[in-house]
Amino acid sequence: ITNSGNWNDTTTSQVNAAYGGGATFINAVGGTYTKSAGTTTFNVPFSNSGAVNVTGGTLNLATGGTFYDGSSIGSSGSGVAQLTGGVLTGNGTGVFTATNFLLTGGQLSGNMTFLGTTNWVGSNFNTAGTATIGATGTMDITSAADHDFQGHAIVNNGTVNWLAGNLRSGSNGSITNNATWNDAASAQVNGAYGGGTTFTNAATGVYNKTAGVTTMGSGIFVNQGTVSVTGGQLDLVGGTL
């Protein structure tokens, strides 16, 4: 299916490849997919070069897909847009944007920018690329699940609220905090995958520890900004201050 115009979705249903042999839903350049009610699950890859707006109901991307530069996906009001499975790839230089997006499963690859509020629950970033939280963006890291970013760069230019779950990486995966990182977790940052992991609190970065016990693994933490511990405990195992 190729949508180059307006696709209005109020159904509770799915798109699938029941006959086998592969299938794709393409929201082309100029295409607008609007989900306003019901629950739709894509069990085929979703290829997006246009705009996806979820104003009501739920849109599940269960088989990932490819999002190209200039494309967008976002939710508002009672709408929920979420990745639940497969690999969602940002194909380009950085630039599809996700606004109020829920990451519950699957994997994210390539380059992307998150605006609004993003809830990182269970997806992973275990591929090359850069995930950027924009200046107007907030990422909430929730659930006790491990949050993995092997070989991936995460750059915060907005606000991160780390509430639960270990942050695990390796293969030179990195986090750079250029703005505000609020830590109320009882968890750790570690190099579980081997090959190097860094957490850099940059010159403009403010790291606020308010509750729980956080351990930064051996040699991981690099501080060029401000670290404030007003509650809980922050354990630094080596690193550069």
N, C-alpha and C positions, 0 to 999 in steps of 0.2 A: 504494500500500500504506500502510495506517495501522496502526501498532503502539501500542496503549494498554496492553499487558501486558508479557510477557517474550518476547523474540525471541532465541533461541540459535543462533549461527552457527558451524558447524565446516566449512563448505564451501570449496572453491576454485572460484570462479565469479564472476559479475558480475550486476548489475542494470542493464538497459539499455532503451532505447526502440526496439527493433528494428522496431516497426511504425510508428514516426514519430508525430508529433502531440503529443509531450510526455508526460512521466511524472514522478512525484515519489514518493519514499519519505518518509513522515512518521513520526517517532518522537515521539508525542504526549506531553502532560503525563501523568506516571505511567508512561510507557513506559520499559523498560530493554532496550537492545540490547547483547548480550554476544557478543563475538567471541573464540573460544578456540582455534581452529586454522584452518589453511588461509589462502588469500589471497582476499579479496573486494574487488572494485572496483565502486564506484558510478559508473556512467556516466549517471546521472540526478541531479538536485539532491537533496541530503539535507536535509530540514527537521527540526530537532531542538528539541523543547521538554522533553525528558526527559534520560535519562542514557545515554551510550555508553561501554562498558567493554571495552577490548581487553586480554585477559589472556594471549592466545597468538595466533600467526599475525599477519596483516597486514590492516589495513583501509585501503583507498585511497579518498579522496574526490577523484575525478577531474573532477567537474563542479561542485565547490563546493556551495553551498546556503545555508540561513539557520538561524542558531542564535539562539534567543530567550532573554530574561532568565530566569535560573534553570536553564538547561540546562547540560550538561557533556559533555566528551569527554576520555577519558584512557586511558593504557596503563600496564601494569604487567608485571612478570616478563619473559617473552620476547615480549610483544605489541608491535606497532608500529601506531600510529595516525598517519596522515599526510595532508596536503593535497598533491595532485599536480597539480591543474588547476582551472580555473574560478574563480569568485569566492565566497569564504566570507564571509558578512556576519553580524556581530554586531548583531542587531536589538533595540535597547533602550538602556538607560542604562549598560551596562558589564558586561553581565553574564551573559555566559556564561563559563565557566572551562574552560581547556584544561590538562591535566596530562600531562607527558611526551609532547608533541606534536611531530611532525616536519614542518617547513615546507620542502617540496622543490620546489613549483611553484605556479602559480596566484597568486591575489591575496587579501588579507585587507582587509575593509572594516568600518567601524563600530567598536564598542567591545567590548573583550575583555580578560580577565585571564588571564595565564599562570602556572601553578603547576608544581611539580616541575621537570623539566628539559625545556626546549624547544630544539630545534636548528634555527636559521634558516639554511637552506642556499641556497634559490633563489627562494622566494616573494617577492612585493613587497607593500608597504603604500601603494600609490599612490592612495589615496582618503582622504576625510575620516574622522575618528574618532580614538580613543585606544587604544593597546595598552599595557597595564600589566603589568610583571613584578612579581608579588606578593612580599611579604616573605619567603615560603618558596620563591620561585621562582628558577631559574637559567636564563638564556638563553645558549646557546653560538652565536656567530656564526661560521660556518665556510664553507669553499669560497672559491675565488678569484672567484666571481661577484660582480657588483655587487648590493648590498643597498639597495633603493630604498624611500623613504618620503615621496614627494612629497605635501605637504599633510596628512600624518599626524603625530600626536604619539606619541612613545614615552616612557614613564615607567618608570624602573627604581627599584623599592623593594626589590629583592633583590640578585642578583648577575648581572652580565653578564661573560662571557668572550669578548672579541673576538679571534679567532684569525686571521681572513683576510677579504679582500673589502672594497672601498670601501663607504662609507655615503654614499648620494647622495640629495639632496632638493631642495626648492624649494617655492614657493607657501606659504611660512611653515611648512613642516615643521619639527619640533623633536624634540630628545632632551633629557630632564631626568634627571640622575642624582642620586637622593636617597640612594643607598646605596653599593655597591661596583661599580666598573667596572674590570675587569682587561684591559689592552691589551697583547697580544703580537703584533699585526698589523704587516705592512708595507703600509700602505694610507693612505687619506685620508678625511676628512669634507669633502664639498663641496656646493655649491649648483648641481649640474649642470642642474637643471630651471628655475633662475631664480626670482626672487620672494622670496628670503629663506630662510635656514636658520640655526638656532641649536642649539648644544650647550651646555647649562647644567649645570655641576657645582655643584649646590646646596649650601647651608650644611652639610648632613649628608652630602654626597657625598665619596667618596674615589676618586680616579682614579689607578690604578697602571699605569705604563708599565714593562714588564719586558723587552721584546725588540722587534726590528724598528724601522722608521722610520715614524712616523705624522705626517701633515701635516693640521692643522686649517686649512681654507680661510679666505680673507680675511674677517675680522670675525665668524667663526662662534662662537668659543669664549668663553664667559662663566664665570668662576670665582668661586664664593662659598665653596668648601670647601677641600679638600686635594688637591694634585697631587704625586705621588711618582714620580720617574723613577729606577728602580734598574737599568735596562738599556735598551739601544736608544736611540732619539732621538725627541723630541717637538718638532715644529716648529709654532709658533703664528704664523699670518700675521694680525697685527692681533688684535682681540678685546678683552675687558675682563678684567683680572686684579684 
